[in-house]
């Protein structure tokens, strides 16, 4: 009976911890939302590229100092106390190293699964050989800006929209001649922040990629 009670108390503690952790993430995401709604794509693609470059060991983990430097570099203000709370949650093994994918999701939030499914669908259409990388020339060939709102409104040409998209994407890639799935997803992750409605987001993927 005692062990059952202890087990239940442990479960309650764990679920309370998850709620507390979630509050820290939500608070930080709330602080950054305004900044990201204005420049989400460039911040998220830029920070993703920066982390991949700084990660010399290619193991997906970076130190506290590296994350602080990245936040400063991209003008993302997080008060020291909130950063410490975040670090304590993410660095549960106390190794002073944190997975930068986890860190990014914690401070920016992430797309829901419905949106991610369409991002995957678009990338799979481009990466039909399943190599995990798509040449930029293929992206240019496949991207169609015909139904872009600015094109329909006569405020931009198809070529202008396509060039702008490719330039932003190219800047975010470690190799400007090809796009990995994580780089492609980073682009749409940044775009997703400023779009409240799931269907609006899905249309942004459907129209240019024909999915």
N, C-alpha and C positions, 0 to 999 in steps of 0.2 A: 504494500500500500504506500509506504514511504517513497519507494523508488518511482511509483506512478506519479505521486505528488511532485517529486523532484523533477521528473521528466516534463510534467505539465508546466511547472514554473520555468524550466529552461526554455520550453517552446514559447511561452509568453514573453520572456526576456528577449528571445531572438526576434520575435515579430515586432516588439517594441523598438528594438535596435534598427530594424529595417525601416520602420516609420520615421525614426529620428534621422537616420542617414538620408532618407528621401527628402526630409525637410531641409537639410543642409544643401542638397543638390538643387532643390526648387528655389531656395533663396538666392544661390549663386546664379542660376539660370535666369532668374528674374532681374538681377542686377545687369546682366549682360544682354538681355533681350533687345533693349533699345539700340544699343551699338550694333548688334547683329542684324536687326531688321533693316538697317541702312547698308551694311556692308558684309552680310553673312557669307556670301559665296567666296569673296576674296579672303576673308579671315579664315574660314574653315579649310579652304583648299591650301592657303598659304601656310597655315600652322601644321597641316598634315604633311606637306612637303618638307617643312622645317624639321619636324620630328624625325622623318625618315632620313634626312641628311645628317642630323646630330647623332642618330643611333648607329655609331660606328660598328658595334658588334652585331647589328642586324637581329637583335633578340626581342625587340618590341618594348624594352624597358628603358626608362630614363630616370635620372636623379631629380631630387627636389629643386636643386639649383637650375637644372636645365628647363624645368617647367616654369620656374619664376622668370627666367630670362625670356622664354617664349611669350609669356603674358605681357611682359614689359615691351617687348619688340612689337607686338601686335596691338598695343594700347588697350589691353583688357584689364580693367581695374577690379581687383578682388581684395577687400580688406585682409590684413595679415591674419586676424583671428579666424576669419572664414576659411582662408587658405589652409591654416593649421588643422581646422576641423576636417576639411576635405581630405587632407593628406593622411590624417589618422585613420579615416575610414578606408581609403584606398590602399594604404601601405600596411595591410593587416599582418604581414609577416615581419614587419619592422626591419626591412632590408635597405631602406632609403632608396628603393627603386620601385617605380610603378609602371604598369602597362599603359602606354600612351593612348591606346584605343579606349581603355576604360576611363582614363583621365578626360579625354575629349568628350566622351558620352556623358560623363558626370557634370562637366561645366556647360556644355551646350545643349544637353538633352539629345534625343535621337529620333529619327523618323519612325513612325509606327510600322508594323509589319506589312500592312496594306500598301503603303507607299513604297517600302523596300522591294516588295514583290514586283512592282512595275519597273523599278530601277534595274533589278536583276534581269527582267524580261528584255528591256532595251539593250542591256549589255550583251546578253546571250545572243541577241539578233546580230550584233556587231561581231562578237567573238564566236562565230559559228564553228571554228576549228577547236574551240575550248583550250586555247593556249594561255589564257589569263592575261593577254595583252593585245591591244588593238592598234594597228598603225594609224597615225593621225590622218594619213591620206584617205583611209577607209571611212574615218569619222566624217571628214569633209564631204566625201561622196554620198554618204547616207543621210546626213543632216538636211532636213528640208524646212526652210523658214517661211514657206508659202502662207501658212495659217497663223503666223505670229501676229498678236494684236497690233503691234506697231506697223507691220506690213499691211495688214487689212485696213488700218486707219490712214494709210498713205504717208505715215511719218518716217518710215525707213524702208530701204530696199531689202530684198531677200539677202543680197550679198553682204550688206552692212550688218545685218543681224547674224548671219553665219560667221562672218569674220570676227565679230565681237565675241561670240560664243567660243570660237576656236582659240582666240587669243587668251581668254580667261582660262580655258582648259589647259592650254599649252603652258601657261605660267605655273600652273599647279603641278605639272608633271616633272618627275626627276629626269626623265628623258623626253625632250620636247617633241620627239618623233613618234612616241607611242603612249598609250593610256592604259594603265592597269585598272582592275576593277575597283580597288580601294580609292584610286584617284578619281575615277568616274563617280563613285558613290559620294566622296567628299564634296564634289561639285553640287550634286543634287541635295545633299544634306544641308549645305549652306543656303540653297534656294528654298528648301522646305521650311526653314525657320520663319520666313516672311509670308508664307501662304497658309492661312488658317484652314481652308476647306480642302478636304482630301480629294474631292472630284476635280477641283481647280488644279491641284498639283498633278493629278493623273493626266489631265488634258495637256499639261505642259510637256509631259513625256510622250503621250500618244501621238500628238500632231507631228513633231519633228522626226520621230523614229518610226512612225507608221505601225504602232503596236495595238 
